[in-house]
């Protein structure tokens, strides 16, 4: 049996053809082996190589997706804070309107509103309480 091999370069693959010759009078057989080419093709092979393309596409899309996700989270936090402040102002106004014991003076009403809001960094100085007295004739 005689073994001969030929090497052909086809794109990013090296094709090796082995021609197996058996005894005279029998049929010749060949085996083709395709293997990634090593060091052949240079830049052309690198351009044709698509392995890792999905990872690159994911990294390109990751920035805008994170921006969208974090922006949505930030808008949710701002909306929640605005709702809490609005509720605290309504509760302080109601407390001051009914002249409850805990809201007898404007500073006490401000402190009550700040405690109802429950936000860090918001104290009684963040509330402005004005008293208007309406007299009916």
ABEGO torsion letter per residue (X at the ends): XBBBBBBBBBEABBBBBBBBBBBBGBBBBBBBBBBBBBGBGEAAAAAABABGAAAAAAAAAAAAAAAAAAAAAAAAAAAAAAAAAAAAAAAAAAAAAAGBAAAABAAAAAAAAAAAAGBBGBBAAABBBBBBBBBBX
